[in-house]
């Protein structure tokens, strides 16, 4: 490299160092540990091997029995999760000034509590696999669902992240669910509570907000939003119920938006495609957009035919 090249690089470095000194959020010089995103993502993969032991395996481990396999995995997960939790606890006001022993002690307590939830998480995921198989005629078998369905993966990550969220762990649950979001196009906040037998079909573009509550046997299709009616209040809305409640046995078809913390979708409701709902719907209703119409133009004759695809109005809970 020429001397001129070295000089130009050095000038760029000095300019960037000056830019770092402007006192912005992005300029912060890290003086304490920060969570390691790669480690958190690796923990998802290891927990997947615990949840589905016969489907995903760690080939770098040498083990001879299921007990040996689980022991090795649990020790690995415990070590890394404990360390990451100890790091992020400093984000909580109660631990701003905590010493290392306090942080490690609390992190150990949380990590053991989380690992004790694994059987419960596995039981819920078993229902999700069954719901997906029962609900999707294109599913060849259970293995296809476990290995390849993005909806199941997003649900699996949420169930892990949600338990950490309930245990008061900051940041790590959101890193987990946003990783799943980046892979699947399905955005489920770790605060969202999912019932048993939850089925996501296709999945792309689904958004499920933080305070959403979903009952049992719910089916959700691509492009659905379970969101807040307004977020203009910003941080002033923190901790409020902003997202809807979906009761048992509800089906929500593609493109529907259901908004608002006071919105309750009753049991056995069917929400049609592209519906926009901001108020509660009673049990057993079928909701659809009224009087959808398609227009057809034929060849060069400019003949236009309209066709009304609305159904019997007695069927509808009209929005």
CORNOR-V657482 format. One record per residue. N is the residue number from 1. PSI is psi in whole degrees, -180 to 180 (999 if undefined). OMEGA is omega as a letter, one per 30 degrees, with the letter a starting at -180 (NA if undefined). BURIAL is # if it has 9 or more other C-alpha atoms within 8 Angstrom, else .. Layout:
<<N & PSI & OMEGA & BURIAL> <N & PSI & OMEGA & BURIAL>>
//
This chain:
<<1 & 146 & a & .> <2 & 162 & l & .> <3 & -34 & l & .> <4 & -39 & l & .> <5 & -48 & l & .> <6 & -40 & a & #> <7 & -42 & a & .> <8 & -39 & l & .> <9 & -44 & a & .> <10 & -38 & l & .> <11 & -42 & l & .> <12 & -41 & l & .> <13 & -45 & a & .> <14 & -39 & l & .> <15 & -42 & l & .> <16 & -40 & l & .> <17 & -37 & l & .> <18 & -38 & l & .> <19 & -33 & l & .> <20 & -18 & a & #> <21 & 17 & a & .> <22 & -3 & l & .> <23 & 17 & l & .> <24 & 168 & l & .> <25 & -43 & a & .> <26 & -7 & a & .> <27 & -3 & a & #> <28 & 132 & l & .> <29 & 122 & a & .> <30 & 117 & l & .> <31 & -12 & l & .> <32 & 169 & l & .> <33 & 145 & l & .> <34 & 156 & l & .> <35 & 149 & l & .> <36 & 109 & a & .> <37 & -40 & a & .> <38 & -38 & l & .> <39 & -41 & l & .> <40 & -43 & l & #> <41 & -39 & l & #> <42 & -34 & l & .> <43 & -36 & l & #> <44 & -47 & a & #> <45 & -38 & l & .> <46 & -37 & l & #> <47 & -32 & l & #> <48 & -36 & l & #> <49 & -29 & l & #> <50 & -41 & a & #> <51 & -40 & a & .> <52 & 70 & a & .> <53 & -29 & a & #> <54 & -5 & a & .> <55 & -38 & a & .> <56 & 129 & a & .> <57 & 155 & l & .> <58 & 104 & a & .> <59 & -16 & l & .> <60 & -13 & l & .> <61 & 145 & l & .> <62 & 111 & a & .> <63 & 157 & a & .> <64 & -18 & l & .> <65 & 164 & l & .> <66 & -40 & l & .> <67 & -44 & l & .> <68 & -40 & l & #> <69 & -50 & a & #> <70 & -40 & l & #> <71 & -44 & a & .> <72 & -45 & l & #> <73 & -46 & a & #> <74 & -40 & l & .> <75 & -42 & l & .> <76 & -50 & l & .> <77 & -44 & a & #> <78 & -48 & a & #> <79 & -51 & a & .> <80 & -40 & l & #> <81 & -42 & l & #> <82 & -45 & a & #> <83 & -43 & a & #> <84 & -39 & l & #> <85 & -42 & l & #> <86 & -35 & l & #> <87 & -48 & a & #> <88 & -17 & l & #> <89 & -25 & l & #> <90 & -17 & l & #> <91 & -16 & l & .> <92 & 135 & a & #> <93 & -36 & a & .> <94 & -18 & a & .> <95 & 14 & a & #> <96 & -41 & a & #> <97 & 17 & a & .> <98 & 148 & l & #> <99 & 176 & a & .> <100 & -39 & a & .> <101 & -41 & l & .> <102 & -44 & a & .> <103 & -45 & a & #> <104 & -39 & l & #> <105 & -46 & l & .> <106 & -41 & l & #> <107 & -39 & l & #> <108 & -43 & l & #> <109 & -46 & a & .> <110 & -42 & a & #> <111 & -44 & l & #> <112 & -40 & l & #> <113 & -40 & l & .> <114 & -47 & a & #> <115 & -31 & l & .> <116 & -18 & a & .> <117 & -7 & a & #> <118 & -47 & l & #> <119 & -38 & l & .> <120 & -41 & l & .> <121 & -43 & l & #> <122 & -39 & l & #> <123 & -42 & l & .> <124 & -42 & a & #> <125 & -33 & l & #> <126 & -40 & l & .> <127 & -34 & l & #> <128 & -40 & l & #> <129 & -45 & a & #> <130 & -43 & l & #> <131 & -38 & l & #> <132 & -44 & l & #> <133 & -44 & a & #> <134 & -33 & a & .> <135 & -12 & a & .> <136 & 105 & l & .> <137 & -14 & l & .> <138 & -8 & a & .> <139 & 124 & a & #> <140 & -46 & l & .> <141 & 179 & a & .> <142 & -38 & a & #> <143 & -40 & l & .> <144 & -41 & a & #> <145 & -48 & a & #> <146 & -41 & a & #> <147 & -31 & a & .> <148 & -12 & a & .> <149 & 120 & a & #> <150 & -32 & l & #> <151 & -44 & l & #> <152 & -40 & l & #> <153 & -45 & l & #> <154 & -39 & l & #> <155 & -45 & l & #> <156 & -48 & a & #> <157 & -41 & l & #> <158 & -41 & a & #> <159 & -36 & l & #> <160 & -52 & a & #> <161 & -36 & a & #> <162 & -40 & l & #> <163 & -40 & l & #> <164 & -38 & l & #> <165 & -45 & l & #> <166 & -28 & l & .> <167 & 3 & l & .> <168 & 18 & a & .> <169 & 122 & l & #> <170 & 160 & l & #> <171 & -50 & a & .> <172 & -46 & l & #> <173 & -37 & a & #> <174 & -37 & l & #> <175 & -42 & a & #> <176 & -51 & a & #> <177 & -31 & l & #> <178 & -28 & l & #> <179 & -46 & l & #> <180 & -39 & l & #> <181 & -45 & a & #> <182 & -30 & a & .> <183 & -33 & a & .> <184 & -18 & a & #> <185 & 10 & a & #> <186 & 119 & a & #> <187 & 99 & l & #> <188 & 118 & l & #> <189 & 142 & a & #> <190 & -19 & l & #> <191 & -18 & a & #> <192 & 135 & a & #> <193 & 117 & a & #> <194 & 133 & l & #> <195 & -174 & l & #> <196 & 157 & l & #> <197 & 50 & l & #> <198 & 130 & a & #> <199 & 121 & l & #> <200 & 121 & l & #> <201 & 133 & a & #> <202 & -68 & l & .> <203 & -32 & a & #> <204 & 130 & l & #> <205 & 5 & l & #> <206 & 136 & l & #> <207 & 125 & l & #> <208 & 113 & a & #> <209 & 171 & a & #> <210 & -44 & a & #> <211 & 18 & l & #> <212 & 139 & l & #> <213 & 125 & a & #> <214 & 129 & a & #> <215 & -162 & a & #> <216 & 153 & l & #> <217 & 47 & l & #> <218 & 137 & l & #> <219 & 133 & a & #> <220 & 133 & a & #> <221 & 174 & a & #> <222 & 148 & l & #> <223 & 8 & a & #> <224 & 139 & l & #> <225 & 123 & l & #> <226 & 90 & a & #> <227 & -174 & l & #> <228 & 148 & l & #> <229 & -35 & l & #> <230 & 143 & l & .> <231 & 17 & a & .> <232 & -27 & a & .> <233 & -11 & l & .> <234 & -131 & a & .> <235 & -21 & l & .> <236 & -18 & l & .> <237 & -2 & a & #> <238 & 138 & l & .> <239 & 0 & l & .> <240 & 156 & l & .> <241 & 106 & a & .> <242 & -16 & a & #> <243 & 160 & a & #> <244 & 166 & l & #> <245 & 128 & a & #> <246 & 118 & a & #> <247 & -176 & a & #> <248 & 151 & l & #> <249 & 37 & l & #> <250 & 141 & l & #> <251 & 129 & a & #> <252 & 113 & a & #> <253 & 171 & a & #> <254 & 141 & l & #> <255 & -2 & a & #> <256 & 146 & l & #> <257 & 127 & l & #> <258 & 118 & a & #> <259 & 147 & l & #> <260 & 139 & a & #> <261 & -21 & l & #> <262 & 0 & a & #> <263 & 123 & l & #> <264 & 123 & l & #> <265 & 115 & a & #> <266 & 175 & a & #> <267 & 146 & l & #> <268 & 24 & l & #> <269 & 146 & l & #> <270 & 122 & l & #> <271 & 119 & a & #> <272 & 166 & a & #> <273 & 139 & l & #> <274 & 11 & l & #> <275 & 147 & l & #> <276 & 112 & a & .> <277 & 128 & l & #> <278 & 10 & l & #> <279 & 165 & a & #> <280 & 154 & a & #> <281 & 131 & a & #> <282 & 161 & l & #> <283 & 140 & l & #> <284 & -1 & a & #> <285 & 156 & l & #> <286 & 120 & a & #> <287 & 131 & l & #> <288 & 156 & l & #> <289 & 131 & a & #> <290 & 141 & l & .> <291 & 49 & l & .> <292 & 143 & a & .> <293 & 135 & l & #> <294 & 142 & l & .> <295 & 133 & a & .> <296 & 135 & l & .> <297 & 130 & a & .> <298 & 117 & l & .> <299 & -143 & a & .> <300 & 1 & a & .> <301 & -13 & a & .> <302 & 19 & l & .> <303 & 130 & a & .> <304 & 133 & l & .> <305 & 133 & l & .> <306 & 145 & l & .> <307 & 126 & a & .> <308 & 121 & a & .> <309 & 14 & l & .> <310 & 157 & a & #> <311 & 180 & l & .> <312 & 122 & a & .> <313 & -24 & l & .> <314 & -18 & a & .> <315 & -22 & a & .> <316 & 148 & l & #> <317 & 97 & a & #> <318 & 137 & l & .> <319 & 999 & NA & #>>
//
